[in-house]
Amino acid sequence: MKKGDKAYILESNRIITPVTIIGISGGLYTCSLPSGGAIRLKRSRLYETEEEAQSHIPVEKPKYRSPYDYM
């Protein structure tokens, strides 16, 4: 990835947000958010495609149910 490329990030491990890379310094990527702000992230937090970001959303585990829940 280089300056000017489009990328995707996960917000709160559930929302995929498109960003634009506006700078790279010291292994950190400065990204412009659609809301007008900016954020600095490591390369491992950026995804090249929306599908790649979608595959990294954690799947919710089934809640524990005690035997008393079935009575």
CHARMM internal coordinates of N, CA and C (Angstrom, degrees):
IC EDIT
DIST 1 N 1 CA 1.4500
DIST 1 CA 1 C 1.5178
ANGL 1 N 1 CA 1 C 109.06
DIST 1 C 2 N 1.3166
ANGL 1 CA 1 C 2 N 113.94
DIHE 1 N 1 CA 1 C 2 N 145.34
DIST 2 N 2 CA 1.4527
ANGL 1 C 2 N 2 CA 118.90
DIHE 1 CA 1 C 2 N 2 CA -179.88
DIST 2 CA 2 C 1.5269
ANGL 2 N 2 CA 2 C 109.96
DIHE 1 C 2 N 2 CA 2 C -137.88
DIST 2 C 3 N 1.2932
ANGL 2 CA 2 C 3 N 115.71
DIHE 2 N 2 CA 2 C 3 N 173.95
DIST 3 N 3 CA 1.4574
ANGL 2 C 3 N 3 CA 122.39
DIHE 2 CA 2 C 3 N 3 CA -178.51
DIST 3 CA 3 C 1.5306
ANGL 3 N 3 CA 3 C 110.17
DIHE 2 C 3 N 3 CA 3 C -57.72
DIST 3 C 4 N 1.3288
ANGL 3 CA 3 C 4 N 116.22
DIHE 3 N 3 CA 3 C 4 N 132.04
DIST 4 N 4 CA 1.4578
ANGL 3 C 4 N 4 CA 121.44
DIHE 3 CA 3 C 4 N 4 CA 179.26
DIST 4 CA 4 C 1.5205
ANGL 4 N 4 CA 4 C 114.27
DIHE 3 C 4 N 4 CA 4 C 96.21
DIST 4 C 5 N 1.3378
ANGL 4 CA 4 C 5 N 118.21
DIHE 4 N 4 CA 4 C 5 N -12.23
DIST 5 N 5 CA 1.4657
ANGL 4 C 5 N 5 CA 121.71
DIHE 4 CA 4 C 5 N 5 CA 179.68
DIST 5 CA 5 C 1.5168
ANGL 5 N 5 CA 5 C 111.33
DIHE 4 C 5 N 5 CA 5 C -73.64
DIST 5 C 6 N 1.3312
ANGL 5 CA 5 C 6 N 115.15
DIHE 5 N 5 CA 5 C 6 N 153.03
DIST 6 N 6 CA 1.4658
ANGL 5 C 6 N 6 CA 121.93
DIHE 5 CA 5 C 6 N 6 CA 172.68
DIST 6 CA 6 C 1.5150
ANGL 6 N 6 CA 6 C 108.35
DIHE 5 C 6 N 6 CA 6 C -88.42
DIST 6 C 7 N 1.3167
ANGL 6 CA 6 C 7 N 117.48
DIHE 6 N 6 CA 6 C 7 N 144.49
DIST 7 N 7 CA 1.4655
ANGL 6 C 7 N 7 CA 123.14
DIHE 6 CA 6 C 7 N 7 CA 177.97
DIST 7 CA 7 C 1.5261
ANGL 7 N 7 CA 7 C 107.72
DIHE 6 C 7 N 7 CA 7 C -146.67
DIST 7 C 8 N 1.3262
ANGL 7 CA 7 C 8 N 115.26
DIHE 7 N 7 CA 7 C 8 N 174.24
DIST 8 N 8 CA 1.4650
ANGL 7 C 8 N 8 CA 121.46
DIHE 7 CA 7 C 8 N 8 CA 179.11
DIST 8 CA 8 C 1.5150
ANGL 8 N 8 CA 8 C 108.55
DIHE 7 C 8 N 8 CA 8 C -130.06
DIST 8 C 9 N 1.3305
ANGL 8 CA 8 C 9 N 115.59
DIHE 8 N 8 CA 8 C 9 N 145.04
DIST 9 N 9 CA 1.4582
ANGL 8 C 9 N 9 CA 121.13
DIHE 8 CA 8 C 9 N 9 CA 176.54
DIST 9 CA 9 C 1.5229
ANGL 9 N 9 CA 9 C 108.66
DIHE 8 C 9 N 9 CA 9 C -128.05
DIST 9 C 10 N 1.3278
ANGL 9 CA 9 C 10 N 115.53
DIHE 9 N 9 CA 9 C 10 N 161.60
DIST 10 N 10 CA 1.4623
ANGL 9 C 10 N 10 CA 121.20
DIHE 9 CA 9 C 10 N 10 CA 174.52
DIST 10 CA 10 C 1.5190
ANGL 10 N 10 CA 10 C 108.59
DIHE 9 C 10 N 10 CA 10 C -104.55
DIST 10 C 11 N 1.3163
ANGL 10 CA 10 C 11 N 116.15
DIHE 10 N 10 CA 10 C 11 N 123.04
DIST 11 N 11 CA 1.4623
ANGL 10 C 11 N 11 CA 120.96
DIHE 10 CA 10 C 11 N 11 CA 174.85
DIST 11 CA 11 C 1.5156
ANGL 11 N 11 CA 11 C 108.05
DIHE 10 C 11 N 11 CA 11 C -97.44
DIST 11 C 12 N 1.2974
ANGL 11 CA 11 C 12 N 117.26
DIHE 11 N 11 CA 11 C 12 N 127.37
DIST 12 N 12 CA 1.4632
ANGL 11 C 12 N 12 CA 123.76
DIHE 11 CA 11 C 12 N 12 CA 178.76
DIST 12 CA 12 C 1.5299
ANGL 12 N 12 CA 12 C 112.29
DIHE 11 C 12 N 12 CA 12 C 55.26
DIST 12 C 13 N 1.3144
ANGL 12 CA 12 C 13 N 117.12
DIHE 12 N 12 CA 12 C 13 N 29.85
DIST 13 N 13 CA 1.4709
ANGL 12 C 13 N 13 CA 123.61
DIHE 12 CA 12 C 13 N 13 CA 179.50
DIST 13 CA 13 C 1.5270
ANGL 13 N 13 CA 13 C 113.60
DIHE 12 C 13 N 13 CA 13 C 56.45
DIST 13 C 14 N 1.3479
ANGL 13 CA 13 C 14 N 118.08
DIHE 13 N 13 CA 13 C 14 N 25.62
DIST 14 N 14 CA 1.4516
ANGL 13 C 14 N 14 CA 118.55
DIHE 13 CA 13 C 14 N 14 CA 179.96
DIST 14 CA 14 C 1.5190
ANGL 14 N 14 CA 14 C 114.46
DIHE 13 C 14 N 14 CA 14 C -149.67
DIST 14 C 15 N 1.3227
ANGL 14 CA 14 C 15 N 119.22
DIHE 14 N 14 CA 14 C 15 N -18.94
DIST 15 N 15 CA 1.4659
ANGL 14 C 15 N 15 CA 122.27
DIHE 14 CA 14 C 15 N 15 CA -177.14
DIST 15 CA 15 C 1.5257
ANGL 15 N 15 CA 15 C 109.31
DIHE 14 C 15 N 15 CA 15 C -114.26
DIST 15 C 16 N 1.3299
ANGL 15 CA 15 C 16 N 116.89
DIHE 15 N 15 CA 15 C 16 N 123.81
DIST 16 N 16 CA 1.4647
ANGL 15 C 16 N 16 CA 121.66
DIHE 15 CA 15 C 16 N 16 CA 178.07
DIST 16 CA 16 C 1.5289
ANGL 16 N 16 CA 16 C 108.26
DIHE 15 C 16 N 16 CA 16 C -89.30
DIST 16 C 17 N 1.3367
ANGL 16 CA 16 C 17 N 116.16
DIHE 16 N 16 CA 16 C 17 N 125.67
DIST 17 N 17 CA 1.4563
ANGL 16 C 17 N 17 CA 121.97
DIHE 16 CA 16 C 17 N 17 CA -177.28
DIST 17 CA 17 C 1.5242
ANGL 17 N 17 CA 17 C 110.17
DIHE 16 C 17 N 17 CA 17 C -124.60
DIST 17 C 18 N 1.3361
ANGL 17 CA 17 C 18 N 117.93
DIHE 17 N 17 CA 17 C 18 N 126.76
DIST 18 N 18 CA 1.4696
ANGL 17 C 18 N 18 CA 119.57
DIHE 17 CA 17 C 18 N 18 CA 175.42
DIST 18 CA 18 C 1.5253
ANGL 18 N 18 CA 18 C 110.40
DIHE 17 C 18 N 18 CA 18 C -76.21
DIST 18 C 19 N 1.3257
ANGL 18 CA 18 C 19 N 116.64
DIHE 18 N 18 CA 18 C 19 N 140.09
DIST 19 N 19 CA 1.4638
ANGL 18 C 19 N 19 CA 122.20
DIHE 18 CA 18 C 19 N 19 CA 178.42
DIST 19 CA 19 C 1.5248
ANGL 19 N 19 CA 19 C 109.04
DIHE 18 C 19 N 19 CA 19 C -134.99
DIST 19 C 20 N 1.3159
ANGL 19 CA 19 C 20 N 116.00
DIHE 19 N 19 CA 19 C 20 N 164.31
DIST 20 N 20 CA 1.4584
ANGL 19 C 20 N 20 CA 122.44
DIHE 19 CA 19 C 20 N 20 CA 174.61
DIST 20 CA 20 C 1.5146
ANGL 20 N 20 CA 20 C 108.07
DIHE 19 C 20 N 20 CA 20 C -119.25
DIST 20 C 21 N 1.3265
ANGL 20 CA 20 C 21 N 117.08
DIHE 20 N 20 CA 20 C 21 N 131.09
DIST 21 N 21 CA 1.4665
ANGL 20 C 21 N 21 CA 121.30
DIHE 20 CA 20 C 21 N 21 CA 179.59
DIST 21 CA 21 C 1.5234
ANGL 21 N 21 CA 21 C 108.32
DIHE 20 C 21 N 21 CA 21 C -77.26
DIST 21 C 22 N 1.3340
ANGL 21 CA 21 C 22 N 116.24
DIHE 21 N 21 CA 21 C 22 N 123.31
DIST 22 N 22 CA 1.4646
ANGL 21 C 22 N 22 CA 120.36
DIHE 21 CA 21 C 22 N 22 CA -178.46
DIST 22 CA 22 C 1.5216
ANGL 22 N 22 CA 22 C 112.68
DIHE 21 C 22 N 22 CA 22 C -111.89
DIST 22 C 23 N 1.3251
ANGL 22 CA 22 C 23 N 117.73
DIHE 22 N 22 CA 22 C 23 N -7.05
DIST 23 N 23 CA 1.4540
ANGL 22 C 23 N 23 CA 120.09
DIHE 22 CA 22 C 23 N 23 CA 178.26
DIST 23 CA 23 C 1.5104
ANGL 23 N 23 CA 23 C 112.19
DIHE 22 C 23 N 23 CA 23 C -175.03
DIST 23 C 24 N 1.3479
ANGL 23 CA 23 C 24 N 115.69
DIHE 23 N 23 CA 23 C 24 N 153.34
DIST 24 N 24 CA 1.4590
ANGL 23 C 24 N 24 CA 121.92
DIHE 23 CA 23 C 24 N 24 CA 177.98
DIST 24 CA 24 C 1.5212
ANGL 24 N 24 CA 24 C 106.99
DIHE 23 C 24 N 24 CA 24 C -132.54
DIST 24 C 25 N 1.3509
ANGL 24 CA 24 C 25 N 115.43
DIHE 24 N 24 CA 24 C 25 N 127.75
DIST 25 N 25 CA 1.4544
ANGL 24 C 25 N 25 CA 119.37
DIHE 24 CA 24 C 25 N 25 CA -179.22
DIST 25 CA 25 C 1.5262
ANGL 25 N 25 CA 25 C 109.69
DIHE 24 C 25 N 25 CA 25 C -152.93
DIST 25 C 26 N 1.3147
ANGL 25 CA 25 C 26 N 116.50
DIHE 25 N 25 CA 25 C 26 N 122.95
DIST 26 N 26 CA 1.4604
ANGL 25 C 26 N 26 CA 120.89
DIHE 25 CA 25 C 26 N 26 CA 174.94
DIST 26 CA 26 C 1.5165
ANGL 26 N 26 CA 26 C 114.17
DIHE 25 C 26 N 26 CA 26 C 61.39
DIST 26 C 27 N 1.3139
ANGL 26 CA 26 C 27 N 117.78
DIHE 26 N 26 CA 26 C 27 N 33.58
DIST 27 N 27 CA 1.4542
ANGL 26 C 27 N 27 CA 120.94
DIHE 26 CA 26 C 27 N 27 CA 179.14
DIST 27 CA 27 C 1.5212
ANGL 27 N 27 CA 27 C 113.87
DIHE 26 C 27 N 27 CA 27 C 83.16
DIST 27 C 28 N 1.3247
ANGL 27 CA 27 C 28 N 117.19
DIHE 27 N 27 CA 27 C 28 N 0.42
DIST 28 N 28 CA 1.4615
ANGL 27 C 28 N 28 CA 121.47
DIHE 27 CA 27 C 28 N 28 CA 177.95
DIST 28 CA 28 C 1.5250
ANGL 28 N 28 CA 28 C 109.40
DIHE 27 C 28 N 28 CA 28 C -109.70
DIST 28 C 29 N 1.3203
ANGL 28 CA 28 C 29 N 115.05
DIHE 28 N 28 CA 28 C 29 N 139.52
DIST 29 N 29 CA 1.4554
ANGL 28 C 29 N 29 CA 122.01
DIHE 28 CA 28 C 29 N 29 CA -179.76
DIST 29 CA 29 C 1.5242
ANGL 29 N 29 CA 29 C 108.70
DIHE 28 C 29 N 29 CA 29 C -104.61
DIST 29 C 30 N 1.3242
ANGL 29 CA 29 C 30 N 117.28
DIHE 29 N 29 CA 29 C 30 N 125.28
DIST 30 N 30 CA 1.4574
ANGL 29 C 30 N 30 CA 121.81
DIHE 29 CA 29 C 30 N 30 CA 175.35
DIST 30 CA 30 C 1.5204
ANGL 30 N 30 CA 30 C 106.96
DIHE 29 C 30 N 30 CA 30 C -90.69
DIST 30 C 31 N 1.3510
ANGL 30 CA 30 C 31 N 115.75
DIHE 30 N 30 CA 30 C 31 N 122.28
DIST 31 N 31 CA 1.4501
ANGL 30 C 31 N 31 CA 121.67
DIHE 30 CA 30 C 31 N 31 CA -174.84
DIST 31 CA 31 C 1.5207
ANGL 31 N 31 CA 31 C 110.60
DIHE 30 C 31 N 31 CA 31 C -119.33
DIST 31 C 32 N 1.3284
ANGL 31 CA 31 C 32 N 115.35
DIHE 31 N 31 CA 31 C 32 N 138.97
DIST 32 N 32 CA 1.4534
ANGL 31 C 32 N 32 CA 121.94
DIHE 31 CA 31 C 32 N 32 CA 176.76
DIST 32 CA 32 C 1.5208
ANGL 32 N 32 CA 32 C 108.62
DIHE 31 C 32 N 32 CA 32 C -90.16
DIST 32 C 33 N 1.3322
ANGL 32 CA 32 C 33 N 116.27
DIHE 32 N 32 CA 32 C 33 N 127.72
DIST 33 N 33 CA 1.4608
ANGL 32 C 33 N 33 CA 122.52
DIHE 32 CA 32 C 33 N 33 CA -179.93
DIST 33 CA 33 C 1.5275
ANGL 33 N 33 CA 33 C 110.06
DIHE 32 C 33 N 33 CA 33 C -89.61
DIST 33 C 34 N 1.3452
ANGL 33 CA 33 C 34 N 117.66
DIHE 33 N 33 CA 33 C 34 N 156.65
DIST 34 N 34 CA 1.4664
ANGL 33 C 34 N 34 CA 120.21
DIHE 33 CA 33 C 34 N 34 CA 178.46
DIST 34 CA 34 C 1.5298
ANGL 34 N 34 CA 34 C 113.36
DIHE 33 C 34 N 34 CA 34 C -62.86
DIST 34 C 35 N 1.3250
ANGL 34 CA 34 C 35 N 117.32
DIHE 34 N 34 CA 34 C 35 N -24.56
DIST 35 N 35 CA 1.4680
ANGL 34 C 35 N 35 CA 120.81
DIHE 34 CA 34 C 35 N 35 CA -179.53
DIST 35 CA 35 C 1.5210
ANGL 35 N 35 CA 35 C 112.67
DIHE 34 C 35 N 35 CA 35 C -76.66
DIST 35 C 36 N 1.3431
ANGL 35 CA 35 C 36 N 117.15
DIHE 35 N 35 CA 35 C 36 N -7.53
DIST 36 N 36 CA 1.4568
ANGL 35 C 36 N 36 CA 120.67
DIHE 35 CA 35 C 36 N 36 CA 179.26
DIST 36 CA 36 C 1.5100
ANGL 36 N 36 CA 36 C 113.43
DIHE 35 C 36 N 36 CA 36 C 106.80
DIST 36 C 37 N 1.3219
ANGL 36 CA 36 C 37 N 117.95
DIHE 36 N 36 CA 36 C 37 N -11.09
DIST 37 N 37 CA 1.4567
ANGL 36 C 37 N 37 CA 121.98
DIHE 36 CA 36 C 37 N 37 CA 179.62
DIST 37 CA 37 C 1.5179
ANGL 37 N 37 CA 37 C 111.66
DIHE 36 C 37 N 37 CA 37 C -86.32
DIST 37 C 38 N 1.3170
ANGL 37 CA 37 C 38 N 115.48
DIHE 37 N 37 CA 37 C 38 N -173.80
DIST 38 N 38 CA 1.4623
ANGL 37 C 38 N 38 CA 121.51
DIHE 37 CA 37 C 38 N 38 CA 177.86
DIST 38 CA 38 C 1.5188
ANGL 38 N 38 CA 38 C 108.82
DIHE 37 C 38 N 38 CA 38 C -142.01
DIST 38 C 39 N 1.3321
ANGL 38 CA 38 C 39 N 115.31
DIHE 38 N 38 CA 38 C 39 N 157.34
DIST 39 N 39 CA 1.4564
ANGL 38 C 39 N 39 CA 121.21
DIHE 38 CA 38 C 39 N 39 CA -179.00
DIST 39 CA 39 C 1.5231
ANGL 39 N 39 CA 39 C 107.86
DIHE 38 C 39 N 39 CA 39 C -146.61
DIST 39 C 40 N 1.3466
ANGL 39 CA 39 C 40 N 116.52
DIHE 39 N 39 CA 39 C 40 N 146.76
DIST 40 N 40 CA 1.4672
ANGL 39 C 40 N 40 CA 121.70
DIHE 39 CA 39 C 40 N 40 CA 177.00
DIST 40 CA 40 C 1.5143
ANGL 40 N 40 CA 40 C 108.39
DIHE 39 C 40 N 40 CA 40 C -107.75
DIST 40 C 41 N 1.3344
ANGL 40 CA 40 C 41 N 116.06
DIHE 40 N 40 CA 40 C 41 N 126.77
DIST 41 N 41 CA 1.4635
ANGL 40 C 41 N 41 CA 121.96
DIHE 40 CA 40 C 41 N 41 CA -176.18
DIST 41 CA 41 C 1.5137
ANGL 41 N 41 CA 41 C 111.06
DIHE 40 C 41 N 41 CA 41 C -135.00
DIST 41 C 42 N 1.3388
ANGL 41 CA 41 C 42 N 115.61
DIHE 41 N 41 CA 41 C 42 N 155.98
DIST 42 N 42 CA 1.4569
ANGL 41 C 42 N 42 CA 121.13
DIHE 41 CA 41 C 42 N 42 CA 170.98
DIST 42 CA 42 C 1.5228
ANGL 42 N 42 CA 42 C 109.10
DIHE 41 C 42 N 42 CA 42 C -74.43
DIST 42 C 43 N 1.3108
ANGL 42 CA 42 C 43 N 116.53
DIHE 42 N 42 CA 42 C 43 N 160.37
DIST 43 N 43 CA 1.4642
ANGL 42 C 43 N 43 CA 122.02
DIHE 42 CA 42 C 43 N 43 CA -179.20
DIST 43 CA 43 C 1.5305
ANGL 43 N 43 CA 43 C 111.72
DIHE 42 C 43 N 43 CA 43 C -59.54
DIST 43 C 44 N 1.3320
ANGL 43 CA 43 C 44 N 118.06
DIHE 43 N 43 CA 43 C 44 N -32.59
DIST 44 N 44 CA 1.4582
ANGL 43 C 44 N 44 CA 121.74
DIHE 43 CA 43 C 44 N 44 CA -176.96
DIST 44 CA 44 C 1.5272
ANGL 44 N 44 CA 44 C 112.60
DIHE 43 C 44 N 44 CA 44 C -67.73
DIST 44 C 45 N 1.3233
ANGL 44 CA 44 C 45 N 118.81
DIHE 44 N 44 CA 44 C 45 N -16.29
DIST 45 N 45 CA 1.4732
ANGL 44 C 45 N 45 CA 122.41
DIHE 44 CA 44 C 45 N 45 CA 179.66
DIST 45 CA 45 C 1.5201
ANGL 45 N 45 CA 45 C 112.67
DIHE 44 C 45 N 45 CA 45 C -92.06
DIST 45 C 46 N 1.3402
ANGL 45 CA 45 C 46 N 117.51
DIHE 45 N 45 CA 45 C 46 N -4.76
DIST 46 N 46 CA 1.4636
ANGL 45 C 46 N 46 CA 122.25
DIHE 45 CA 45 C 46 N 46 CA -178.93
DIST 46 CA 46 C 1.5213
ANGL 46 N 46 CA 46 C 110.22
DIHE 45 C 46 N 46 CA 46 C -103.71
DIST 46 C 47 N 1.3261
ANGL 46 CA 46 C 47 N 116.48
DIHE 46 N 46 CA 46 C 47 N 140.77
DIST 47 N 47 CA 1.4644
ANGL 46 C 47 N 47 CA 122.66
DIHE 46 CA 46 C 47 N 47 CA 178.87
DIST 47 CA 47 C 1.5164
ANGL 47 N 47 CA 47 C 108.70
DIHE 46 C 47 N 47 CA 47 C -122.59
DIST 47 C 48 N 1.3338
ANGL 47 CA 47 C 48 N 116.49
DIHE 47 N 47 CA 47 C 48 N 140.01
DIST 48 N 48 CA 1.4574
ANGL 47 C 48 N 48 CA 120.96
DIHE 47 CA 47 C 48 N 48 CA -176.58
DIST 48 CA 48 C 1.5222
ANGL 48 N 48 CA 48 C 113.11
DIHE 47 C 48 N 48 CA 48 C -76.51
DIST 48 C 49 N 1.3331
ANGL 48 CA 48 C 49 N 117.97
DIHE 48 N 48 CA 48 C 49 N -31.34
DIST 49 N 49 CA 1.4598
ANGL 48 C 49 N 49 CA 121.53
DIHE 48 CA 48 C 49 N 49 CA -179.73
DIST 49 CA 49 C 1.5285
ANGL 49 N 49 CA 49 C 109.99
DIHE 48 C 49 N 49 CA 49 C -125.99
DIST 49 C 50 N 1.3138
ANGL 49 CA 49 C 50 N 114.88
DIHE 49 N 49 CA 49 C 50 N 158.81
DIST 50 N 50 CA 1.4572
ANGL 49 C 50 N 50 CA 120.18
DIHE 49 CA 49 C 50 N 50 CA 178.46
DIST 50 CA 50 C 1.5265
ANGL 50 N 50 CA 50 C 110.59
DIHE 49 C 50 N 50 CA 50 C -67.53
DIST 50 C 51 N 1.3389
ANGL 50 CA 50 C 51 N 117.23
DIHE 50 N 50 CA 50 C 51 N -33.91
DIST 51 N 51 CA 1.4616
ANGL 50 C 51 N 51 CA 121.39
DIHE 50 CA 50 C 51 N 51 CA 179.11
DIST 51 CA 51 C 1.5259
ANGL 51 N 51 CA 51 C 111.55
DIHE 50 C 51 N 51 CA 51 C -66.14
DIST 51 C 52 N 1.3273
ANGL 51 CA 51 C 52 N 116.41
DIHE 51 N 51 CA 51 C 52 N -37.43
DIST 52 N 52 CA 1.4640
ANGL 51 C 52 N 52 CA 120.73
DIHE 51 CA 51 C 52 N 52 CA 177.31
DIST 52 CA 52 C 1.5283
ANGL 52 N 52 CA 52 C 110.72
DIHE 51 C 52 N 52 CA 52 C -64.69
DIST 52 C 53 N 1.3199
ANGL 52 CA 52 C 53 N 116.56
DIHE 52 N 52 CA 52 C 53 N -41.04
DIST 53 N 53 CA 1.4654
ANGL 52 C 53 N 53 CA 120.80
DIHE 52 CA 52 C 53 N 53 CA 177.40
DIST 53 CA 53 C 1.5270
ANGL 53 N 53 CA 53 C 110.55
DIHE 52 C 53 N 53 CA 53 C -65.66
DIST 53 C 54 N 1.3297
ANGL 53 CA 53 C 54 N 116.60
DIHE 53 N 53 CA 53 C 54 N -39.79
DIST 54 N 54 CA 1.4649
ANGL 53 C 54 N 54 CA 121.60
DIHE 53 CA 53 C 54 N 54 CA 179.63
DIST 54 CA 54 C 1.5254
ANGL 54 N 54 CA 54 C 110.83
DIHE 53 C 54 N 54 CA 54 C -61.25
DIST 54 C 55 N 1.3263
ANGL 54 CA 54 C 55 N 117.16
DIHE 54 N 54 CA 54 C 55 N -36.68
DIST 55 N 55 CA 1.4593
ANGL 54 C 55 N 55 CA 120.60
DIHE 54 CA 54 C 55 N 55 CA -178.26
DIST 55 CA 55 C 1.5236
ANGL 55 N 55 CA 55 C 112.78
DIHE 54 C 55 N 55 CA 55 C -71.70
DIST 55 C 56 N 1.3313
ANGL 55 CA 55 C 56 N 118.37
DIHE 55 N 55 CA 55 C 56 N -14.88
DIST 56 N 56 CA 1.4603
ANGL 55 C 56 N 56 CA 121.71
DIHE 55 CA 55 C 56 N 56 CA -179.97
DIST 56 CA 56 C 1.5292
ANGL 56 N 56 CA 56 C 113.32
DIHE 55 C 56 N 56 CA 56 C -97.98
DIST 56 C 57 N 1.3309
ANGL 56 CA 56 C 57 N 117.46
DIHE 56 N 56 CA 56 C 57 N 3.03
DIST 57 N 57 CA 1.4595
ANGL 56 C 57 N 57 CA 120.01
DIHE 56 CA 56 C 57 N 57 CA 175.60
DIST 57 CA 57 C 1.5209
ANGL 57 N 57 CA 57 C 107.71
DIHE 56 C 57 N 57 CA 57 C -74.68
DIST 57 C 58 N 1.3319
ANGL 57 CA 57 C 58 N 118.19
DIHE 57 N 57 CA 57 C 58 N 124.96
DIST 58 N 58 CA 1.4656
ANGL 57 C 58 N 58 CA 120.30
DIHE 57 CA 57 C 58 N 58 CA -178.01
DIST 58 CA 58 C 1.5296
ANGL 58 N 58 CA 58 C 111.62
DIHE 57 C 58 N 58 CA 58 C -65.25
DIST 58 C 59 N 1.3267
ANGL 58 CA 58 C 59 N 115.10
DIHE 58 N 58 CA 58 C 59 N 142.21
DIST 59 N 59 CA 1.4609
ANGL 58 C 59 N 59 CA 121.02
DIHE 58 CA 58 C 59 N 59 CA 177.55
DIST 59 CA 59 C 1.5173
ANGL 59 N 59 CA 59 C 108.30
DIHE 58 C 59 N 59 CA 59 C -86.56
DIST 59 C 60 N 1.3175
ANGL 59 CA 59 C 60 N 115.97
DIHE 59 N 59 CA 59 C 60 N 133.39
DIST 60 N 60 CA 1.4570
ANGL 59 C 60 N 60 CA 120.56
DIHE 59 CA 59 C 60 N 60 CA -178.38
DIST 60 CA 60 C 1.5222
ANGL 60 N 60 CA 60 C 109.79
DIHE 59 C 60 N 60 CA 60 C -71.11
DIST 60 C 61 N 1.3138
ANGL 60 CA 60 C 61 N 116.06
DIHE 60 N 60 CA 60 C 61 N 130.36
DIST 61 N 61 CA 1.4584
ANGL 60 C 61 N 61 CA 121.43
DIHE 60 CA 60 C 61 N 61 CA 179.06
DIST 61 CA 61 C 1.5241
ANGL 61 N 61 CA 61 C 109.60
DIHE 60 C 61 N 61 CA 61 C -78.13
DIST 61 C 62 N 1.3396
ANGL 61 CA 61 C 62 N 117.57
DIHE 61 N 61 CA 61 C 62 N 148.15
DIST 62 N 62 CA 1.4596
ANGL 61 C 62 N 62 CA 118.66
DIHE 61 CA 61 C 62 N 62 CA 176.82
DIST 62 CA 62 C 1.5281
ANGL 62 N 62 CA 62 C 110.65
DIHE 61 C 62 N 62 CA 62 C -64.05
DIST 62 C 63 N 1.3186
ANGL 62 CA 62 C 63 N 115.44
DIHE 62 N 62 CA 62 C 63 N 140.88
DIST 63 N 63 CA 1.4489
ANGL 62 C 63 N 63 CA 121.27
DIHE 62 CA 62 C 63 N 63 CA -178.84
DIST 63 CA 63 C 1.5288
ANGL 63 N 63 CA 63 C 109.53
DIHE 62 C 63 N 63 CA 63 C -69.84
DIST 63 C 64 N 1.3191
ANGL 63 CA 63 C 64 N 116.99
DIHE 63 N 63 CA 63 C 64 N 142.83
DIST 64 N 64 CA 1.4577
ANGL 63 C 64 N 64 CA 121.04
DIHE 63 CA 63 C 64 N 64 CA 177.36
DIST 64 CA 64 C 1.5190
ANGL 64 N 64 CA 64 C 109.41
DIHE 63 C 64 N 64 CA 64 C -64.90
DIST 64 C 65 N 1.3072
ANGL 64 CA 64 C 65 N 115.36
DIHE 64 N 64 CA 64 C 65 N 133.99
DIST 65 N 65 CA 1.4646
ANGL 64 C 65 N 65 CA 120.72
DIHE 64 CA 64 C 65 N 65 CA 177.31
DIST 65 CA 65 C 1.5117
ANGL 65 N 65 CA 65 C 108.27
DIHE 64 C 65 N 65 CA 65 C -122.69
DIST 65 C 66 N 1.3089
ANGL 65 CA 65 C 66 N 116.15
DIHE 65 N 65 CA 65 C 66 N 125.45
DIST 66 N 66 CA 1.4568
ANGL 65 C 66 N 66 CA 120.28
DIHE 65 CA 65 C 66 N 66 CA 179.27
DIST 66 CA 66 C 1.5335
ANGL 66 N 66 CA 66 C 109.48
DIHE 65 C 66 N 66 CA 66 C -80.24
DIST 66 C 67 N 1.3110
ANGL 66 CA 66 C 67 N 118.20
DIHE 66 N 66 CA 66 C 67 N 161.31
DIST 67 N 67 CA 1.4689
ANGL 66 C 67 N 67 CA 120.68
DIHE 66 CA 66 C 67 N 67 CA 177.54
DIST 67 CA 67 C 1.5287
ANGL 67 N 67 CA 67 C 112.74
DIHE 66 C 67 N 67 CA 67 C -59.60
DIST 67 C 68 N 1.3228
ANGL 67 CA 67 C 68 N 117.06
DIHE 67 N 67 CA 67 C 68 N -23.16
DIST 68 N 68 CA 1.4592
ANGL 67 C 68 N 68 CA 120.60
DIHE 67 CA 67 C 68 N 68 CA -179.31
DIST 68 CA 68 C 1.5320
ANGL 68 N 68 CA 68 C 112.04
DIHE 67 C 68 N 68 CA 68 C -72.57
DIST 68 C 69 N 1.3407
ANGL 68 CA 68 C 69 N 117.23
DIHE 68 N 68 CA 68 C 69 N -19.65
DIST 69 N 69 CA 1.4559
ANGL 68 C 69 N 69 CA 120.17
DIHE 68 CA 68 C 69 N 69 CA 178.71
DIST 69 CA 69 C 1.5289
ANGL 69 N 69 CA 69 C 112.29
DIHE 68 C 69 N 69 CA 69 C -68.16
DIST 69 C 70 N 1.3187
ANGL 69 CA 69 C 70 N 117.18
DIHE 69 N 69 CA 69 C 70 N -22.11
DIST 70 N 70 CA 1.4570
ANGL 69 C 70 N 70 CA 121.65
DIHE 69 CA 69 C 70 N 70 CA -176.24
DIST 70 CA 70 C 1.5338
ANGL 70 N 70 CA 70 C 112.70
DIHE 69 C 70 N 70 CA 70 C -90.02
DIST 70 C 71 N 1.3023
ANGL 70 CA 70 C 71 N 118.11
DIHE 70 N 70 CA 70 C 71 N -5.84
DIST 71 N 71 CA 1.4693
ANGL 70 C 71 N 71 CA 120.81
DIHE 70 CA 70 C 71 N 71 CA -177.76
DIST 71 CA 71 C 1.5022
ANGL 71 N 71 CA 71 C 111.54
DIHE 70 C 71 N 71 CA 71 C -85.11
END
COOR INIT
IC SEED 1 N 1 CA 1 C
IC BUILD
